[in-house]
Amino acid sequence: MDRLPEPIANSLVGTLADLSVHLTVCKPRKTKLGDWRFTDGRHYITVNNDLCPEQFFMTLVHEIAHATTWNKYRNTVKPHGVEWKQEFRSHMLPLLVGHFSPEVEEALRAHMQNPSACSGRSIAVTRAINPDVTLLDDVPMGVNFKLKNGMVLKKVVKKRTRWVC
């Protein structure tokens, strides 16, 4: 929690205590930034330790929203359905005021209008958090590009919402 602004950290620590959440900040995983589960009558949340403050904040609040949604509805609603989105908004929006740069705050507010399950799907949030990042949208059509793992791909065509590479 030391990577978050103090007022946000204090608020989230209180929320975690109220929910009796066991929080683990763990080593980075390739497929997820965090997760929530309810086991043996207790909430467990994990968040990767390599996240920047803004991404850590979003991921933790995302998982807290799962816990509060579970408390209200148990398993009668979709994991990222309307009820979860409302919980996510209700936890996130009050904490945004004045703690991050105006660009990040504006992008997060826009994302909260209809939050997706994955914050990485919001190009505006990604660019606000890391303005130097090169996104697939930045790569010209037909040009080869290299992934971090060394794999070389070519941007071919967009199919509705996804690129074929």
Residue pairs with C-beta under 8 A, 6 or more apart in sequence:
1 9
1 12
1 13
2 9
3 51
3 52
3 53
3 56
4 12
4 53
4 56
4 57
5 53
5 99
5 100
7 95
7 99
8 57
8 95
8 99
11 95
12 60
12 61
12 64
12 95
15 64
15 91
16 23
16 45
16 64
19 43
19 64
19 67
19 68
19 71
20 42
20 43
21 42
21 43
21 44
21 45
21 64
21 67
22 42
22 43
22 44
22 45
23 45
23 46
23 47
23 60
24 44
24 45
24 46
24 47
25 46
25 47
25 48
25 49
26 46
26 47
26 48
26 49
27 48
27 49
27 50
28 48
28 49
28 50
29 48
32 48
33 47
33 48
33 51
33 55
33 59
33 119
34 45
34 46
34 47
34 48
34 59
34 60
34 62
34 63
35 45
35 46
35 63
36 43
36 44
36 45
36 63
36 64
36 66
36 67
36 70
37 43
37 44
38 44
38 67
38 70
43 67
43 70
45 60
45 63
45 64
45 67
46 63
47 56
47 59
47 60
47 63
48 59
51 59
52 129
52 130
53 100
54 100
54 104
54 108
54 128
54 129
55 119
55 129
57 95
58 92
58 108
58 119
58 125
59 119
61 88
61 91
61 92
61 95
62 88
62 119
64 91
65 84
65 87
65 88
65 91
65 92
66 79
66 84
68 87
68 91
69 77
69 83
69 84
69 87
72 83
72 87
73 83
77 83
77 84
78 84
79 117
80 116
80 117
85 114
85 115
88 112
88 115
89 112
89 115
92 108
92 112
92 115
93 109
93 112
96 105
96 108
96 109
97 105
98 105
99 105
100 108
101 128
103 128
103 131
104 125
104 128
104 129
106 128
107 122
107 124
107 125
107 127
107 128
107 129
108 125
108 128
110 122
110 124
111 119
111 122
111 124
111 125
116 122
119 125
119 126
120 126
123 135
123 137
126 133
126 135
127 133
127 135
136 155
136 163
136 165
139 145
139 155
140 155
141 155
141 156
141 157
142 154
142 155
142 156
143 154
143 155
144 152
144 153
144 154
145 152
145 153
145 154
145 155
146 152
146 153
147 153
153 165
154 165
155 163
155 165
156 163
156 164
156 165
157 163
157 164
158 164
